Amino acid sequence: MRFFVWAFRAFVFFALFAFALNNQQDAVMRLFFGQEWRAPMVFIVLVAFGAGCAFGVVAMVPSWWKHRREAQRLQPTDIQSAAPLIQPATIPEHPPRDGL
């Protein structure tokens, strides 16, 4: 299984590397008020990907803080009182079969 995971990672790396090599020509990104940015296309795609990842992390921060406050609010007594609600699974006993 590990071999397939590493093979998949190698495939993704080489596919992205080939993408970068094939897109070395300059691209122009036109911004507001006549501003423009000239850079190789692979850099523009990389910056867009990084900005999307950063936006996703920043968007998740309030949810993380909410869950952290909730976890800190719980007392150890609350966790211990919830423990008896979880019962171990019981295996029903069957009478032995004749002849086995």
C-alpha positions in Angstrom: 0.0 0.0 0.0 2.9 2.4 0.8 4.3 1.8 -2.6 1.0 3.0 -4.3 0.9 6.1 -2.0 4.5 7.1 -3.0 3.8 6.3 -6.6 0.8 8.6 -6.6 2.8 11.3 -4.9 5.6 11.0 -7.5 3.0 11.1 -10.3 1.5 14.3 -8.9 4.9 15.9 -8.4 6.0 15.1 -12.0 2.7 16.2 -13.4 3.0 19.6 -11.6 6.6 19.9 -12.6 5.7 19.3 -16.3 2.9 21.9 -16.0 5.5 24.4 -14.7 7.9 23.6 -17.5 5.2 24.0 -20.1 4.0 27.3 -18.8 7.1 29.4 -18.6 5.8 32.1 -21.0 4.8 35.4 -19.5 1.2 36.1 -18.7 -0.4 39.4 -17.9 -2.9 39.8 -15.1 -4.8 43.0 -15.5 -5.9 44.6 -12.2 -8.0 47.7 -11.4 -7.1 51.2 -12.5 -4.8 50.2 -15.3 -2.5 48.2 -13.1 -1.1 45.0 -14.6 1.2 42.2 -13.4 3.5 40.4 -15.8 4.9 37.1 -14.6 5.3 33.5 -15.8 2.0 31.8 -15.7 3.1 29.2 -13.2 3.8 31.9 -10.7 0.4 33.4 -11.2 -1.2 30.0 -10.7 0.9 29.4 -7.6 0.0 32.8 -6.1 -3.7 32.1 -6.7 -3.4 28.7 -5.1 -1.6 30.1 -2.1 -4.1 32.9 -1.7 -7.0 30.4 -1.8 -5.3 28.2 0.9 -4.7 31.2 3.1 -8.3 32.4 2.6 -9.6 28.9 3.6 -7.5 28.8 6.8 -8.6 32.3 7.8 -12.2 31.4 7.1 -11.9 28.4 9.5 -10.3 30.3 12.4 -13.7 31.4 14.0 -14.9 27.8 14.0 -11.7 26.6 15.5 -11.9 29.2 18.3 -15.5 28.2 19.0 -14.6 24.5 19.3 -11.6 25.4 21.5 -13.7 27.5 23.8 -16.3 24.7 24.1 -13.6 22.1 24.9 -12.1 24.4 27.6 -15.5 25.0 29.0 -16.1 21.3 29.6 -15.0 20.2 33.1 -13.4 16.8 33.8 -16.5 15.9 35.8 -18.6 16.4 32.7 -16.4 14.0 30.8 -16.5 11.4 33.7 -20.3 11.6 34.0 -20.6 10.9 30.3 -18.4 7.8 30.4 -21.0 5.4 31.8 -23.2 6.1 28.8 -20.7 4.2 26.6 -21.2 0.5 27.2 -18.9 -2.2 26.0 -20.4 -4.5 23.4 -21.7 -7.7 24.7 -21.5 -10.9 22.7 -24.6 -13.1 23.2 -23.9 -16.6 24.3 -25.3 -19.3 22.2 -25.8 -22.9 23.4 -23.3 -25.3 21.9 -24.5 -27.2 18.9 -24.7 -31.0 19.0 -22.0 -32.8 17.2 -19.5 -30.0 17.0 
